[in-house]
Amino acid sequence: MRTVRWLCGLILIGAFMFGNFFIYTGLIYFKLINVILFSSLFVLFRVIVGPTAADRIVAVDILGILIIGMLALLGLHYEQSFFMDVGLIWALLSFVASLALAKVLEGRSLDD
Amino acid sequence: MIRETIGMVFILIGIMFDFLGVLGLVRLPDVYNRLQAATKCVTFGSAGILLGVFVIQGFNNFGFKVLLGIVFIFLTSPVAAHIIARAAHRSGVKLTKETVVDQYQEDRELKD
């Protein structure tokens, strides 16, 4: 069972890497952005499956960080700087949301 | 030319750390182990990508926004990770079976 899961994961990652870097004919920035989007698929797996609520909070926090990197690469390709404005706002809201969710998980009320 | 090469090296290192951190988020057995793997995503992953974009762009509008993003991520992300781990421990998430020592539990029992 464990070996089957290992093989499934390795085949999935290998197929994605081969298809992204050798078959897909796009610019290099879009190939790198595809790697980040594939990683965020794993994060969404942890959000859906995660056994406890703390797993889901960690996964949502990391999803925001991945999105910031992706926005920086998009701005580098399109030569526009407003993508990074979106990234800064996303970082701020992600931080506040993590703090509030951790407070709720801990069981205290939000105003102490 | 040489500036773009150095920037692309930073971006590739960042993407690699992002992918490996998300793999650790999926594979590891425990909330605390997953948090420890996922925080590597921040300090080397997305901050590496942002540093690469800053090296490519130089001191213009976009570059300063990216630098602000790096400072903001470095300030807020360890705080969020620490408070999520503390809330998870206080809300009673079980540690994995291979744990050898839990000093925070001993400290809390000593304080009560």
Backbone of each chain as ProteinMPNN parsed JSONL, in Angstrom:
{"seq_chain_A": "MRTVRWLCGLILIGAFMFGNFFIYTGLIYFKLINVILFSSLFVLFRVIVGPTAADRIVAVDILGILIIGMLALLGLHYEQSFFMDVGLIWALLSFVASLALAKVLEGRSLDD", "coords_chain_A": {"N_chain_A": [[0.826, -1.199, 0.0], [1.884, 1.232, 0.887], [4.02, 1.411, -0.883], [2.648, 1.566, -3.288], [1.424, 4.056, -3.044], [3.7, 5.725, -2.967], [4.67, 5.223, -5.572], [2.572, 6.23, -7.145], [2.653, 8.977, -6.499], [5.253, 9.644, -7.389], [5.01, 9.105, -10.129], [3.05, 10.951, -10.852], [4.328, 13.457, -10.286], [6.574, 13.221, -11.934], [5.424, 13.007, -14.493], [4.184, 15.493, -14.676], [6.441, 17.235, -14.566], [7.929, 16.444, -16.828], [6.076, 16.97, -18.909], [5.776, 19.692, -18.549], [8.316, 20.898, -18.852], [9.386, 19.859, -21.199], [7.498, 19.329, -23.205], [5.498, 21.33, -23.277], [5.383, 24.376, -24.955], [6.118, 27.201, -24.05], [6.863, 30.484, -22.754], [9.67, 30.956, -20.475], [8.937, 32.057, -18.044], [6.265, 31.364, -17.801], [6.476, 28.619, -17.589], [7.701, 28.392, -15.078], [5.679, 29.537, -13.496], [3.736, 27.609, -13.847], [4.822, 25.527, -12.325], [4.498, 26.568, -9.747], [1.709, 26.7, -9.629], [1.077, 23.997, -9.755], [2.175, 23.172, -7.33], [0.414, 24.501, -5.622], [-1.813, 23.001, -6.005], [-1.228, 20.699, -4.501], [-1.285, 21.919, -1.996], [-3.987, 22.554, -1.835], [-4.977, 19.99, -1.709], [-4.132, 19.326, 0.888], [-5.677, 21.163, 2.295], [-8.275, 20.182, 1.835], [-8.206, 17.468, 2.707], [-6.939, 17.422, 5.184], [-6.421, 16.274, 8.553], [-6.94, 17.615, 11.028], [-8.088, 20.847, 12.258], [-5.992, 22.626, 12.44], [-4.174, 21.866, 10.488], [-5.479, 22.755, 8.207], [-5.401, 25.501, 8.571], [-2.646, 26.042, 8.465], [-2.175, 25.281, 5.8], [-3.695, 27.134, 4.349], [-2.367, 29.48, 5.01], [0.14, 29.037, 3.799], [-0.657, 28.901, 1.162], [-1.266, 31.576, 0.536], [1.327, 32.659, 0.616], [2.541, 31.342, -1.559], [1.033, 32.411, -3.646], [1.901, 35.055, -3.636], [4.544, 34.857, -4.601], [3.944, 33.937, -7.183], [2.576, 36.123, -8.225], [4.628, 38.007, -8.326], [6.259, 36.899, -10.335], [4.477, 37.05, -12.512], [4.214, 39.838, -12.771], [6.832, 40.399, -13.469], [6.931, 39.308, -16.006], [4.955, 40.744, -17.473], [5.867, 43.324, -17.199], [4.696, 45.152, -15.463], [3.902, 46.994, -12.516], [1.771, 46.849, -10.797], [0.938, 44.368, -10.037], [2.411, 43.666, -7.827], [1.358, 45.307, -5.907], [-1.09, 44.044, -5.482], [-0.039, 41.713, -4.412], [1.109, 42.624, -1.987], [-1.186, 43.468, -0.572], [-2.439, 41.03, -0.398], [-0.655, 39.615, 1.233], [-0.896, 41.03, 3.64], [-3.651, 40.625, 4.291], [-3.65, 37.864, 4.507], [-1.994, 37.429, 6.7], [-3.478, 38.652, 8.787], [-5.753, 37.046, 8.699], [-4.67, 34.569, 9.411], [-3.909, 35.048, 12.059], [-6.426, 35.547, 13.243], [-7.791, 33.122, 12.812], [-6.167, 31.4, 14.284], [-6.611, 32.366, 16.856], [-9.333, 31.725, 17.138], [-9.152, 28.972, 16.993], [-7.752, 28.436, 19.299], [-9.588, 28.899, 21.248], [-10.171, 31.129, 22.717], [-11.88, 34.295, 23.131], [-12.218, 36.913, 20.643], [-11.443, 39.4, 21.545], [-9.526, 39.711, 23.586]], "CA_chain_A": [[0.0, 0.0, 0.0], [2.788, 2.375, 0.96], [4.788, 1.459, -2.129], [1.75, 2.016, -4.357], [1.269, 5.51, -2.902], [4.955, 6.325, -3.4], [4.778, 5.173, -7.026], [1.585, 7.157, -7.712], [3.172, 10.335, -6.368], [6.415, 9.857, -8.264], [4.555, 9.153, -11.526], [2.343, 12.227, -11.045], [5.293, 14.562, -10.349], [7.423, 13.054, -13.115], [4.651, 13.331, -15.696], [4.007, 16.949, -14.755], [7.71, 17.902, -14.873], [8.268, 16.165, -18.229], [5.177, 17.699, -19.782], [5.925, 21.147, -18.425], [9.592, 21.448, -19.306], [9.847, 19.359, -22.497], [6.452, 19.302, -24.237], [4.857, 22.641, -23.325], [6.261, 25.346, -25.605], [5.778, 28.564, -23.679], [8.013, 31.223, -22.239], [10.23, 30.353, -19.272], [8.193, 32.52, -16.879], [5.025, 30.595, -17.669], [6.824, 27.294, -17.072], [7.908, 28.501, -13.627], [4.373, 29.769, -12.877], [3.043, 26.32, -13.813], [5.312, 24.755, -11.182], [3.867, 27.081, -8.527], [0.297, 26.305, -9.617], [1.037, 22.568, -9.414], [2.383, 23.09, -5.881], [-0.778, 24.935, -4.903], [-2.735, 21.863, -6.052], [-0.911, 19.906, -3.311], [-1.762, 22.648, -0.818], [-5.441, 22.386, -1.774], [-5.193, 18.629, -1.195], [-4.011, 19.35, 2.353], [-6.833, 21.892, 2.833], [-9.483, 19.355, 1.798], [-8.084, 16.191, 3.411], [-6.29, 17.589, 6.467], [-7.197, 15.625, 9.616], [-7.385, 18.552, 12.056], [-8.311, 22.209, 11.761], [-4.719, 23.338, 12.374], [-3.605, 21.578, 9.176], [-6.102, 23.61, 7.195], [-4.922, 26.878, 8.758], [-1.28, 26.084, 7.925], [-2.216, 25.197, 4.348], [-4.194, 28.4, 3.793], [-1.282, 30.448, 5.171], [1.157, 28.796, 2.783], [-1.23, 29.231, -0.151], [-1.07, 33.008, 0.323], [2.738, 32.916, 0.31], [2.799, 30.897, -2.936], [0.392, 33.347, -4.578], [2.734, 36.257, -3.729], [5.628, 34.562, -5.545], [3.398, 33.854, -8.531], [2.259, 37.472, -8.7], [5.886, 38.674, -8.678], [6.687, 36.411, -11.651], [3.584, 37.619, -13.534], [4.596, 41.228, -12.968], [8.109, 40.43, -14.191], [6.707, 39.036, -17.427], [4.179, 41.783, -18.137], [6.518, 44.623, -16.987], [3.778, 46.037, -14.764], [4.223, 46.919, -11.1], [0.613, 46.801, -9.903], [0.785, 43.009, -9.511], [3.017, 43.585, -6.5], [0.383, 45.911, -4.986], [-2.012, 42.966, -5.135], [0.686, 40.79, -3.544], [1.237, 43.202, -0.643], [-2.482, 43.414, 0.095], [-2.712, 39.622, -0.111], [0.153, 39.232, 2.388], [-1.499, 41.649, 4.83], [-4.904, 39.952, 4.652], [-3.342, 36.487, 4.905], [-1.47, 37.487, 8.072], [-4.571, 38.924, 9.726], [-6.63, 35.877, 8.728], [-4.016, 33.514, 10.185], [-4.001, 35.372, 13.488], [-7.803, 35.394, 13.722], [-8.131, 31.704, 12.843], [-5.461, 30.776, 15.402], [-7.335, 32.744, 18.062], [-10.562, 30.948, 17.211], [-8.776, 27.579, 17.28], [-7.291, 28.3, 20.669], [-10.763, 28.844, 22.097], [-10.446, 32.375, 23.423], [-12.651, 35.213, 22.316], [-11.339, 37.683, 19.782], [-11.132, 40.74, 22.024], [-8.641, 39.833, 24.75]], "C_chain_A": [[0.867, 1.259, 0.0], [3.589, 2.541, -0.314], [3.934, 1.967, -3.28], [1.565, 3.523, -4.28], [2.517, 6.251, -3.342], [5.023, 6.375, -4.922], [3.789, 6.121, -7.685], [2.095, 8.592, -7.65], [4.323, 10.612, -7.302], [6.003, 9.95, -9.719], [3.855, 10.472, -11.817], [3.327, 13.374, -11.212], [6.16, 14.456, -11.601], [6.7, 13.408, -14.392], [4.457, 14.823, -15.829], [5.301, 17.636, -15.172], [8.105, 17.689, -16.333], [7.384, 16.976, -19.169], [5.391, 19.192, -19.726], [7.207, 21.624, -19.085], [10.01, 20.952, -20.677], [8.783, 19.391, -23.574], [5.819, 20.675, -24.399], [5.813, 23.686, -23.901], [5.786, 26.743, -25.261], [7.038, 29.289, -23.251], [8.451, 30.63, -20.91], [9.469, 30.802, -18.034], [6.917, 31.71, -16.69], [5.305, 29.178, -17.201], [7.021, 27.344, -15.553], [6.584, 28.72, -12.897], [3.575, 28.473, -12.827], [3.519, 25.462, -12.658], [4.651, 25.235, -9.895], [2.397, 26.68, -8.467], [0.144, 24.827, -9.273], [1.268, 22.372, -7.916], [1.129, 23.488, -5.124], [-1.887, 23.901, -5.003], [-2.502, 20.95, -4.856], [-1.427, 20.585, -2.048], [-3.272, 22.508, -0.683], [-5.816, 20.978, -1.336], [-5.117, 18.616, 0.317], [-5.173, 20.112, 2.979], [-8.056, 20.991, 2.885], [-9.353, 18.17, 2.738], [-7.742, 16.37, 4.881], [-7.044, 17.083, 7.686], [-7.715, 16.597, 10.669], [-7.565, 19.935, 11.45], [-7.001, 22.972, 11.619], [-4.017, 23.09, 11.051], [-4.167, 22.51, 8.119], [-5.616, 25.049, 7.329], [-3.513, 27.036, 8.197], [-1.303, 26.117, 6.405], [-2.702, 26.496, 3.729], [-3.122, 29.488, 3.897], [-0.241, 30.284, 4.075], [0.643, 29.106, 1.39], [-1.072, 30.717, -0.468], [0.363, 33.336, -0.053], [3.077, 32.5, -1.122], [2.226, 31.876, -3.952], [1.232, 34.617, -4.725], [3.898, 36.044, -4.701], [5.141, 34.521, -6.982], [3.086, 35.233, -9.087], [3.527, 38.235, -9.078], [6.373, 38.211, -10.04], [5.809, 36.96, -12.771], [3.933, 39.069, -13.824], [5.912, 41.355, -13.704], [7.902, 40.166, -15.672], [5.991, 40.182, -18.119], [4.756, 43.177, -17.969], [5.576, 45.63, -16.345], [4.039, 45.902, -13.279], [2.994, 46.797, -10.215], [0.331, 45.398, -9.41], [1.333, 42.911, -8.088], [2.166, 44.313, -5.46], [-0.606, 44.852, -4.513], [-1.333, 41.993, -4.175], [0.826, 41.321, -2.135], [-0.075, 43.126, 0.124], [-2.81, 41.985, 0.492], [-1.928, 39.164, 1.118], [-0.45, 39.775, 3.674], [-2.75, 40.899, 5.27], [-4.651, 38.522, 5.108], [-2.817, 36.432, 6.337], [-2.582, 37.688, 9.091], [-5.495, 37.719, 9.843], [-6.004, 34.741, 9.519], [-4.129, 33.782, 11.674], [-5.408, 35.129, 14.022], [-8.193, 33.93, 13.812], [-7.428, 30.992, 13.98], [-6.133, 31.119, 16.722], [-8.596, 31.92, 18.233], [-10.257, 29.501, 17.563], [-8.391, 27.399, 18.734], [-8.455, 28.336, 21.65], [-11.037, 30.104, 22.879], [-11.288, 33.262, 22.537], [-11.705, 36.189, 21.626], [-10.886, 38.996, 20.397], [-10.342, 40.743, 23.321], [-7.192, 39.637, 24.344]], "O_chain_A": [[0.637, 2.204, -0.755], [3.816, 3.659, -0.778], [4.413, 2.702, -4.143], [1.548, 4.203, -5.306], [2.428, 7.282, -4.01], [5.376, 7.399, -5.507], [4.124, 6.758, -8.685], [1.986, 9.337, -8.623], [4.384, 11.666, -7.934], [6.551, 10.754, -10.474], [4.034, 11.052, -12.888], [3.206, 14.172, -12.142], [6.449, 15.46, -12.253], [7.275, 14.034, -15.283], [4.545, 15.377, -16.925], [5.283, 18.519, -16.029], [8.559, 18.617, -17.002], [7.876, 17.596, -20.112], [5.213, 19.89, -20.725], [7.205, 22.63, -19.795], [10.9, 21.544, -21.288], [9.118, 19.473, -24.756], [5.621, 21.14, -25.521], [6.921, 23.863, -23.395], [5.131, 27.4, -26.07], [8.144, 28.764, -23.375], [7.698, 29.885, -20.282], [9.351, 30.042, -17.073], [6.53, 31.402, -15.562], [4.486, 28.584, -16.499], [6.569, 26.455, -14.832], [6.372, 28.17, -11.816], [2.82, 28.247, -11.881], [2.722, 24.738, -12.061], [4.282, 24.424, -9.045], [1.885, 26.356, -7.395], [-0.801, 24.441, -8.585], [0.639, 21.514, -7.298], [0.807, 22.889, -4.098], [-2.808, 23.905, -4.187], [-3.461, 20.471, -4.252], [-1.94, 19.926, -1.142], [-3.792, 22.362, 0.424], [-6.837, 20.778, -0.678], [-5.936, 17.973, 0.973], [-5.619, 19.762, 4.071], [-8.803, 21.02, 3.864], [-10.281, 17.881, 3.493], [-8.181, 15.592, 5.729], [-8.213, 17.428, 7.852], [-8.829, 16.421, 11.162], [-7.24, 20.167, 10.285], [-6.895, 23.865, 10.779], [-3.341, 23.978, 10.531], [-3.443, 22.995, 7.25], [-5.438, 25.742, 6.328], [-3.209, 28.03, 7.537], [-0.557, 26.872, 5.782], [-2.184, 26.921, 2.696], [-2.978, 30.314, 2.996], [0.212, 31.267, 3.488], [1.41, 29.528, 0.525], [-0.777, 31.081, -1.606], [0.609, 34.173, -0.921], [3.805, 33.205, -1.822], [2.84, 32.146, -4.984], [1.28, 35.202, -5.807], [4.208, 36.913, -5.515], [5.818, 35.0, -7.892], [3.299, 35.494, -10.271], [3.521, 39.017, -10.028], [6.852, 39.024, -10.831], [6.305, 37.298, -13.846], [3.948, 39.489, -14.982], [6.109, 42.295, -14.475], [8.609, 40.728, -16.508], [6.363, 40.563, -19.229], [4.214, 44.132, -18.525], [5.642, 46.823, -16.642], [4.366, 44.811, -12.811], [3.133, 46.656, -9.0], [-0.434, 45.228, -8.461], [0.801, 42.18, -7.253], [2.23, 43.992, -4.273], [-0.924, 44.758, -3.327], [-1.961, 41.501, -3.238], [0.679, 40.565, -1.175], [-0.099, 42.773, 1.303], [-3.374, 41.735, 1.557], [-2.45, 38.421, 1.948], [-0.511, 39.07, 4.682], [-2.912, 40.573, 6.447], [-5.347, 38.016, 5.988], [-3.143, 35.518, 7.095], [-2.639, 37.006, 10.114], [-5.97, 37.396, 10.932], [-6.708, 34.019, 10.225], [-4.406, 32.877, 12.46], [-5.579, 34.577, 15.109], [-8.85, 33.523, 14.769], [-7.996, 30.086, 14.589], [-6.221, 30.273, 17.612], [-8.902, 31.465, 19.335], [-10.99, 28.869, 18.324], [-8.658, 26.36, 19.337], [-8.324, 27.85, 22.774], [-12.014, 30.171, 23.625], [-11.404, 33.023, 21.335], [-10.53, 36.281, 21.982], [-10.02, 39.661, 19.829], [-10.466, 41.688, 24.1], [-6.3, 39.704, 25.19]]}, "seq_chain_B": "MIRETIGMVFILIGIMFDFLGVLGLVRLPDVYNRLQAATKCVTFGSAGILLGVFVIQGFNNFGFKVLLGIVFIFLTSPVAAHIIARAAHRSGVKLTKETVVDQYQEDRELKD", "coords_chain_B": {"N_chain_B": [[22.646, 41.886, -18.658], [24.233, 40.055, -17.096], [23.034, 40.638, -14.74], [20.427, 39.711, -15.114], [20.973, 36.991, -15.309], [21.891, 36.334, -12.702], [19.586, 36.967, -11.267], [17.771, 35.099, -12.335], [18.898, 32.75, -11.353], [18.427, 33.055, -8.579], [15.614, 33.017, -8.675], [15.125, 30.408, -9.604], [16.168, 28.871, -7.486], [14.365, 29.656, -5.517], [11.898, 28.67, -6.527], [12.428, 25.943, -6.429], [12.695, 25.529, -3.67], [10.097, 26.197, -2.88], [8.582, 24.141, -4.077], [9.648, 21.836, -2.815], [9.033, 22.371, -0.155], [6.235, 22.335, -0.193], [5.866, 19.696, -0.838], [6.819, 18.544, 1.51], [4.807, 19.492, 3.154], [2.714, 17.891, 2.328], [3.648, 15.284, 2.868], [4.628, 14.86, 5.525], [4.086, 13.652, 8.965], [2.589, 15.099, 10.913], [1.097, 17.941, 12.57], [2.914, 19.847, 13.515], [5.327, 19.103, 12.355], [4.6, 19.48, 9.702], [4.201, 22.224, 9.706], [6.774, 23.094, 10.21], [8.04, 22.282, 7.873], [6.654, 23.771, 6.036], [7.224, 26.379, 6.587], [9.712, 26.756, 5.59], [9.122, 27.231, 2.983], [8.571, 29.907, 2.973], [10.815, 31.488, 3.904], [12.964, 30.783, 2.251], [11.727, 30.201, -0.182], [9.466, 31.931, -1.415], [10.571, 34.385, -0.718], [13.027, 34.143, -1.953], [12.239, 34.148, -4.637], [11.194, 36.749, -4.796], [13.497, 38.213, -4.227], [15.033, 37.59, -6.465], [13.502, 38.809, -8.474], [13.817, 41.431, -7.667], [16.573, 41.788, -8.105], [16.654, 41.552, -10.878], [15.016, 43.714, -11.675], [16.079, 46.054, -10.49], [16.66, 49.383, -9.116], [13.874, 50.599, -9.335], [10.398, 51.473, -9.668], [8.917, 49.03, -9.439], [10.901, 47.442, -8.294], [11.272, 48.545, -5.709], [8.785, 48.032, -4.602], [8.838, 45.255, -4.511], [10.928, 44.847, -2.723], [9.796, 45.91, -0.429], [7.823, 43.992, -0.091], [9.405, 41.738, 0.57], [10.464, 42.516, 3.088], [8.093, 42.741, 4.521], [7.07, 40.116, 4.454], [9.117, 38.745, 5.827], [8.802, 39.89, 8.324], [6.183, 39.199, 9.16], [5.611, 36.444, 8.772], [7.027, 34.494, 10.516], [5.797, 35.155, 12.94], [3.136, 34.428, 12.492], [3.453, 31.669, 12.11], [4.436, 30.839, 14.608], [2.275, 31.488, 16.27], [0.267, 29.887, 15.283], [1.271, 27.318, 15.826], [1.321, 27.39, 18.615], [-1.407, 27.712, 19.202], [-2.384, 25.343, 18.152], [-1.173, 23.447, 19.812], [-2.299, 24.159, 22.253], [-4.979, 23.674, 21.776], [-5.092, 20.998, 21.788], [-4.073, 19.198, 19.829], [-2.885, 16.053, 18.833], [0.478, 14.866, 19.184], [2.824, 13.222, 16.953], [3.594, 9.635, 16.942], [6.277, 9.078, 17.135], [7.499, 10.962, 18.698], [9.955, 12.256, 20.921], [10.345, 14.116, 23.01], [8.446, 16.576, 24.761], [8.52, 19.587, 25.533], [7.006, 21.831, 25.965], [4.576, 20.943, 26.946], [5.43, 19.879, 29.426], [6.245, 22.232, 30.619], [3.849, 23.623, 30.825], [2.451, 21.951, 32.556], [4.004, 22.24, 34.806], [3.522, 24.853, 35.428], [0.879, 24.966, 36.161]], "CA_chain_B": [[22.733, 40.467, -18.983], [24.692, 39.291, -15.937], [22.042, 40.852, -13.689], [19.306, 38.792, -15.35], [21.4, 35.623, -14.989], [21.888, 36.168, -11.239], [18.187, 36.972, -10.845], [17.129, 33.828, -12.674], [19.39, 31.735, -10.413], [17.653, 33.214, -7.336], [14.223, 32.596, -8.889], [15.086, 28.948, -9.685], [16.327, 28.344, -6.119], [13.11, 29.895, -4.809], [10.865, 27.742, -7.006], [12.773, 24.612, -5.933], [12.341, 25.454, -2.247], [8.635, 26.186, -2.786], [8.063, 22.814, -4.42], [10.028, 20.862, -1.789], [8.29, 22.682, 1.062], [4.86, 21.864, -0.344], [5.962, 18.235, -0.753], [6.876, 18.244, 2.942], [3.477, 19.75, 3.712], [1.848, 16.749, 2.054], [4.166, 13.984, 3.281], [5.033, 14.668, 6.919], [2.981, 12.999, 9.681], [2.111, 15.78, 12.101], [0.862, 19.366, 12.308], [4.107, 20.642, 13.823], [6.302, 18.811, 11.303], [4.147, 20.135, 8.471], [4.449, 23.667, 9.846], [8.213, 23.319, 10.099], [8.427, 22.182, 6.472], [6.0, 24.779, 5.22], [7.822, 27.697, 6.817], [10.843, 26.859, 4.658], [8.538, 27.802, 1.785], [8.529, 31.359, 3.065], [12.086, 32.198, 4.058], [13.796, 30.62, 1.068], [10.967, 30.063, -1.41], [8.904, 33.137, -2.02], [11.516, 35.488, -0.563], [14.026, 33.978, -3.014], [11.657, 34.626, -5.899], [11.095, 38.216, -4.756], [14.862, 38.758, -4.321], [15.436, 37.485, -7.861], [12.805, 39.85, -9.238], [14.456, 42.713, -7.324], [17.874, 41.866, -8.779], [16.428, 41.803, -12.303], [14.398, 45.009, -11.946], [16.886, 47.188, -10.073], [16.019, 50.372, -8.232], [12.799, 51.408, -9.903], [9.117, 51.39, -8.977], [8.632, 47.635, -9.171], [11.926, 46.914, -7.397], [11.021, 48.95, -4.32], [7.609, 47.314, -4.102], [9.255, 43.885, -4.207], [11.742, 44.912, -1.498], [8.822, 46.073, 0.659], [7.203, 42.689, 0.101], [10.342, 40.862, 1.294], [10.511, 42.939, 4.49], [6.808, 42.437, 5.152], [6.966, 38.656, 4.656], [10.039, 38.335, 6.889], [8.312, 40.313, 9.634], [4.911, 38.639, 9.612], [5.401, 34.999, 8.659], [7.366, 33.74, 11.728], [4.795, 35.414, 13.974], [1.958, 33.604, 12.197], [3.787, 30.263, 12.333], [4.531, 30.604, 16.044], [0.982, 31.548, 16.945], [-0.512, 28.716, 14.859], [1.763, 26.155, 16.565], [0.889, 27.524, 20.006], [-2.843, 27.456, 19.281], [-2.632, 23.92, 17.904], [-0.803, 22.701, 21.013], [-3.247, 24.431, 23.334], [-6.289, 23.107, 21.488], [-5.072, 19.57, 22.027], [-3.73, 18.348, 18.692], [-1.946, 15.024, 19.266], [1.761, 14.755, 18.499], [3.006, 11.921, 16.321], [4.013, 8.611, 17.886], [7.737, 9.003, 17.235], [8.024, 12.101, 19.441], [10.755, 11.855, 22.07], [10.229, 15.051, 24.111], [7.47, 17.64, 24.551], [8.881, 20.438, 26.66], [5.967, 22.827, 26.237], [3.604, 20.282, 27.831], [6.032, 19.838, 30.764], [6.251, 23.595, 31.16], [2.486, 23.994, 31.221], [2.09, 21.199, 33.765], [4.746, 22.816, 35.933], [2.962, 26.168, 35.766], [-0.443, 24.804, 36.769]], "C_chain_B": [[23.136, 39.653, -17.75], [23.721, 39.468, -14.781], [20.857, 39.911, -13.861], [19.691, 37.357, -15.035], [21.365, 35.366, -13.483], [20.453, 36.122, -10.713], [17.493, 35.673, -11.157], [17.612, 32.703, -11.779], [18.632, 31.815, -9.089], [16.227, 32.706, -7.52], [14.135, 31.077, -8.948], [15.252, 28.312, -8.305], [15.02, 28.505, -5.341], [12.019, 28.931, -5.216], [11.135, 26.35, -6.47], [12.398, 24.475, -4.456], [10.841, 25.44, -2.053], [8.098, 24.78, -3.003], [8.405, 21.802, -3.327], [9.28, 21.116, -0.486], [6.86, 22.183, 0.987], [4.822, 20.342, -0.308], [6.057, 17.794, 0.704], [5.546, 18.476, 3.617], [2.538, 18.581, 3.455], [2.337, 15.505, 2.786], [4.319, 13.806, 4.786], [3.845, 14.301, 7.805], [2.217, 13.848, 10.673], [1.895, 17.257, 11.777], [2.149, 20.162, 12.475], [5.201, 20.389, 12.796], [5.915, 19.492, 10.003], [4.403, 21.63, 8.531], [5.923, 23.982, 9.671], [8.682, 23.179, 8.657], [7.861, 23.331, 5.663], [6.577, 26.161, 5.452], [9.078, 27.879, 5.992], [10.418, 27.449, 3.332], [8.621, 29.314, 1.789], [9.932, 31.934, 2.98], [13.031, 31.951, 2.908], [12.999, 30.647, -0.22], [10.512, 31.373, -2.003], [9.818, 34.334, -1.835], [12.648, 35.378, -1.576], [13.523, 34.468, -4.35], [11.628, 36.15, -5.918], [12.475, 38.854, -4.859], [15.379, 38.684, -5.75], [14.79, 38.552, -8.722], [13.414, 41.22, -8.941], [15.792, 42.87, -8.02], [17.687, 42.155, -10.263], [15.948, 43.23, -12.529], [15.271, 46.19, -11.545], [16.087, 48.185, -9.257], [15.012, 51.209, -9.0], [11.542, 51.143, -9.089], [8.823, 49.97, -8.503], [9.623, 47.063, -8.155], [11.687, 47.297, -5.953], [9.801, 48.265, -3.742], [7.977, 45.891, -3.707], [10.075, 43.841, -2.915], [10.846, 45.081, -0.268], [8.118, 44.761, 0.966], [8.094, 41.736, 0.867], [10.359, 41.215, 2.77], [9.223, 42.555, 5.211], [6.666, 40.955, 5.428], [7.876, 38.215, 5.788], [9.547, 38.785, 8.258], [7.106, 39.5, 10.084], [4.87, 37.124, 9.643], [5.872, 34.194, 9.868], [6.382, 33.957, 12.861], [3.575, 34.528, 13.756], [2.249, 32.136, 12.473], [3.831, 29.94, 13.822], [3.166, 30.568, 16.691], [0.081, 30.402, 16.506], [-0.061, 27.481, 15.636], [1.302, 26.198, 18.012], [-0.595, 27.214, 20.155], [-3.15, 25.99, 19.053], [-2.296, 23.1, 19.135], [-1.804, 22.921, 22.128], [-4.615, 23.857, 23.066], [-6.252, 21.592, 21.489], [-4.837, 18.697, 20.822], [-2.662, 17.359, 19.146], [-0.639, 15.108, 18.48], [1.884, 13.369, 17.891], [3.66, 10.93, 17.282], [5.525, 8.573, 18.083], [8.336, 10.144, 18.043], [8.799, 11.628, 20.664], [10.584, 12.816, 23.242], [9.213, 16.135, 23.744], [7.622, 18.628, 25.703], [7.829, 21.48, 26.968], [4.897, 22.258, 27.153], [4.138, 20.228, 29.261], [5.988, 21.21, 31.418], [4.861, 24.005, 31.628], [2.036, 23.232, 32.459], [2.784, 21.755, 34.998], [4.099, 24.113, 36.393], [1.624, 26.039, 36.479], [-0.363, 24.426, 38.239]], "O_chain_B": [[22.468, 38.68, -17.398], [23.582, 38.581, -13.939], [20.338, 39.374, -12.883], [18.865, 36.581, -14.556], [20.88, 34.329, -13.033], [20.139, 35.333, -9.822], [16.707, 35.179, -10.347], [16.845, 31.792, -11.465], [18.238, 30.79, -8.532], [15.685, 32.043, -6.636], [13.19, 30.496, -8.413], [14.572, 27.338, -7.98], [14.614, 27.608, -4.602], [11.288, 28.422, -4.366], [10.203, 25.638, -6.096], [11.857, 23.453, -4.035], [10.343, 24.752, -1.162], [7.275, 24.286, -2.232], [7.557, 20.995, -2.947], [8.928, 20.168, 0.216], [6.323, 21.671, 1.968], [3.862, 19.756, 0.193], [5.453, 16.795, 1.095], [5.181, 17.753, 4.544], [1.659, 18.303, 4.271], [1.516, 14.734, 3.282], [4.152, 12.692, 5.282], [2.706, 14.6, 7.448], [1.247, 13.352, 11.247], [2.456, 17.764, 10.806], [2.444, 21.048, 11.673], [5.919, 21.308, 12.401], [6.767, 20.017, 9.286], [4.777, 22.241, 7.53], [6.29, 24.991, 9.07], [9.614, 23.868, 8.243], [8.493, 23.813, 4.723], [6.436, 27.036, 4.598], [9.483, 29.008, 5.715], [11.211, 28.08, 2.633], [8.729, 29.938, 0.733], [10.225, 32.757, 2.112], [13.842, 32.823, 2.597], [13.518, 31.067, -1.253], [11.091, 31.869, -2.97], [9.852, 35.217, -2.691], [13.18, 36.396, -2.019], [14.248, 35.113, -5.108], [11.987, 36.774, -6.917], [12.633, 39.899, -5.49], [16.075, 39.589, -6.21], [15.435, 39.135, -9.593], [13.521, 42.066, -9.829], [16.123, 43.962, -8.481], [18.461, 42.911, -10.85], [16.404, 43.896, -13.458], [15.215, 47.235, -12.193], [14.995, 47.888, -8.771], [15.254, 52.382, -9.284], [11.61, 50.651, -7.962], [8.522, 49.736, -7.333], [9.243, 46.298, -7.269], [11.875, 46.475, -5.056], [9.761, 47.949, -2.553], [7.495, 45.374, -2.699], [9.936, 42.917, -2.114], [11.088, 44.49, 0.784], [7.846, 44.446, 2.125], [7.613, 40.996, 1.725], [10.279, 40.328, 3.62], [9.248, 42.103, 6.356], [6.203, 40.56, 6.498], [7.476, 37.405, 6.624], [9.841, 38.131, 9.259], [7.006, 39.144, 11.259], [4.156, 36.556, 10.469], [5.171, 33.255, 10.243], [6.149, 33.052, 13.662], [3.041, 33.948, 14.702], [1.398, 31.426, 13.008], [3.329, 28.902, 14.254], [2.906, 29.733, 17.557], [-0.785, 29.978, 17.271], [-0.893, 26.68, 16.062], [0.934, 25.17, 18.58], [-1.005, 26.543, 21.102], [-4.06, 25.439, 19.673], [-3.023, 22.169, 19.483], [-2.13, 21.993, 22.869], [-5.357, 23.572, 24.006], [-7.27, 20.953, 21.221], [-5.336, 17.572, 20.768], [-1.666, 17.743, 19.758], [-0.637, 15.383, 17.28], [1.149, 12.452, 18.258], [4.212, 11.324, 18.309], [5.999, 8.08, 19.107], [9.558, 10.292, 18.08], [8.366, 10.713, 21.365], [10.668, 12.375, 24.388], [9.123, 16.559, 22.591], [6.939, 18.519, 26.721], [7.751, 21.969, 28.095], [4.368, 22.954, 28.019], [3.398, 20.497, 30.208], [5.727, 21.335, 32.615], [4.7, 24.639, 32.671], [1.332, 23.776, 33.31], [2.227, 21.746, 36.096], [4.114, 24.443, 37.579], [1.266, 26.884, 37.299], [-1.394, 24.254, 38.889]]}, "name": "protein", "num_of_chains": 2, "seq": "MRTVRWLCGLILIGAFMFGNFFIYTGLIYFKLINVILFSSLFVLFRVIVGPTAADRIVAVDILGILIIGMLALLGLHYEQSFFMDVGLIWALLSFVASLALAKVLEGRSLDDMIRETIGMVFILIGIMFDFLGVLGLVRLPDVYNRLQAATKCVTFGSAGILLGVFVIQGFNNFGFKVLLGIVFIFLTSPVAAHIIARAAHRSGVKLTKETVVDQYQEDRELKD"}
